[in-house]
Amino acid sequence: MNTAIRNRLMAWLVFTALGIPAGAALAADPPPKAEAAANAASAPRPDMVLKGDAVCTRCHDESEPYPVLSIAKTRHGTVADTRTPTCTSCHGESKRHVENLRKEGEKDRPKPDRTFEGPLRGLGSARGVAYVPPTTAPPVAGQRSTIPVAERNAPCLTCHQGGKRVHWQGSTHETRDVACTSCHQVHVQHDRVRDRLTQSDVCFMCHKEQRAQINRMSRHPIQEGKVGCSDCHNPHGTAGVKLLVRDSVVDTCYTCHMEKRGPFIFNHQPVTDDCTICHNPHGSTVANLLKSRPPFLCQQCHEPTSHRGAIPGLLPGTGNTPGTRGLTQARTCLNCHTNIHGGNNPLNNAESRSLRR
């Protein structure tokens, strides 16, 4: 005999022997399964990732084109950190959205109080699904959200201020209405702009000229992931020019090209002024990232005296007569002026002053 049935029969016999009505004995039985299921359904829904997210995760999950539960794999999902935000910290209370309180004439569920509209156009979501812009036409052509950029950035700036973002206010991206979510993806474990291999793809969505330049013959190893845009630029703003991580162009270049820093006994002025006078850091069709081929590059600055202003010749001559000096042969000017970034020859002679060995 089944143990449960035997126990119920023994209990009934005991109650009968004691003179207790059978109804009272039956009342002591556990509630039926249907009642237990009803009690479970009425119980508060547990949070899945963040504190208080049950009201959102009852509808939003990983099955959407832009998954939301992956936030648990990011720093924004670290529940042990007291600074961790909740859904409403970024999207607002969104009472109309949660309770589906539509205004007269509205057909769809109202949107949350603050929407961000996902990554830049052209970037896929975490599941490889192409981003689809919202159906509501934005007030300004090219924008994909009706929420002002400053309001969208406000939740981020609540926590992310200071440090490398101390110059955000007034920076190029801030004054041109670039939203944080234009570059960053918050709900995914792999934020493309924080990965050296995919970071440039995010930047090139706007900086299309630089996309073409890094595919030229002479370039930095950006495609190989050895150099990233953020190695030279701070997109959140800097005190220097062109959002460079250092206060000047030369200081930024010296972080890698330290051998060009000096100090030298004899200096080449462009090396201490601005590297981009001669070089295009994003890529060039001339070797060594030069903007143009010597001697034409050198003649842009050096006065037309002696052989410096001579018309470059094709023959390996040495005269100063126009067309007789082979300035276009081999490394051109660098055939002689080998220490082009600076020289340390202690002899104060013409050879040293002209950066020759």
Rosetta blueprint (number, residue, H / E / L):
1 M L
2 N L
3 T H
4 A H
5 I H
6 R H
7 N H
8 R H
9 L H
10 M H
11 A H
12 W H
13 L H
14 V H
15 F H
16 T H
17 A H
18 L L
19 G L
20 I L
21 P L
22 A H
23 G H
24 A H
25 A H
26 L H
27 A H
28 A L
29 D L
30 P L
31 P L
32 P L
33 K H
34 A H
35 E H
36 A H
37 A H
38 A H
39 N H
40 A H
41 A H
42 S H
43 A L
44 P L
45 R L
46 P L
47 D L
48 M L
49 V L
50 L L
51 K L
52 G L
53 D L
54 A H
55 V H
56 C H
57 T H
58 R L
59 C L
60 H L
61 D L
62 E L
63 S L
64 E L
65 P L
66 Y L
67 P L
68 V L
69 L H
70 S H
71 I H
72 A H
73 K H
74 T L
75 R H
76 H H
77 G H
78 T L
79 V L
80 A L
81 D L
82 T L
83 R L
84 T L
85 P L
86 T L
87 C H
88 T H
89 S H
90 C H
91 H H
92 G L
93 E L
94 S L
95 K H
96 R H
97 H H
98 V H
99 E H
100 N L
101 L L
102 R L
103 K L
104 E L
105 G L
106 E L
107 K L
108 D L
109 R L
110 P L
111 K L
112 P L
113 D L
114 R L
115 T L
116 F L
117 E L
118 G L
119 P L
120 L L
121 R L
122 G L
123 L L
124 G E
125 S L
126 A L
127 R L
128 G L
129 V L
130 A E
131 Y L
132 V L
133 P L
134 P L
135 T L
136 T L
137 A L
138 P L
139 P L
140 V L
141 A L
142 G L
143 Q L
144 R L
145 S L
146 T L
147 I L
148 P L
149 V H
150 A H
151 E H
152 R H
153 N H
154 A H
155 P H
156 C H
157 L H
158 T H
159 C H
160 H L
161 Q L
162 G L
163 G H
164 K H
165 R H
166 V L
167 H L
168 W L
169 Q L
170 G L
171 S L
172 T H
173 H H
174 E H
175 T H
176 R L
177 D L
178 V L
179 A L
180 C H
181 T H
182 S H
183 C L
184 H L
185 Q L
186 V L
187 H L
188 V L
189 Q L
190 H L
191 D L
192 R H
193 V H
194 R H
195 D L
196 R L
197 L L
198 T L
199 Q H
200 S H
201 D H
202 V H
203 C H
204 F L
205 M L
206 C L
207 H L
208 K H
209 E H
210 Q H
211 R H
212 A H
213 Q H
214 I L
215 N L
216 R L
217 M L
218 S E
219 R L
220 H L
221 P L
222 I L
223 Q L
224 E L
225 G L
226 K L
227 V L
228 G L
229 C H
230 S H
231 D H
232 C H
233 H E
234 N L
235 P L
236 H L
237 G L
238 T L
239 A L
240 G L
241 V H
242 K H
243 L H
244 L E
245 V L
246 R L
247 D L
248 S L
249 V H
250 V H
251 D H
252 T H
253 C H
254 Y H
255 T L
256 C L
257 H L
258 M H
259 E H
260 K H
261 R L
262 G L
263 P L
264 F L
265 I L
266 F E
267 N E
268 H L
269 Q H
270 P H
271 V H
272 T H
273 D H
274 D L
275 C H
276 T H
277 I H
278 C L
279 H E
280 N L
281 P L
282 H L
283 G L
284 S E
285 T L
286 V L
287 A H
288 N H
289 L H
290 L E
291 K L
292 S L
293 R L
294 P L
295 P L
296 F L
297 L L
298 C H
299 Q H
300 Q H
301 C L
302 H L
303 E L
304 P L
305 T L
306 S H
307 H H
308 R H
309 G H
310 A L
311 I L
312 P L
313 G L
314 L L
315 L L
316 P L
317 G L
318 T E
319 G L
320 N L
321 T L
322 P L
323 G L
324 T L
325 R E
326 G L
327 L L
328 T L
329 Q L
330 A L
331 R L
332 T H
333 C H
334 L H
335 N H
336 C L
337 H L
338 T L
339 N L
340 I L
341 H L
342 G E
343 G E
344 N L
345 N L
346 P L
347 L L
348 N L
349 N L
350 A H
351 E H
352 S H
353 R H
354 S L
355 L L
356 R L
357 R L
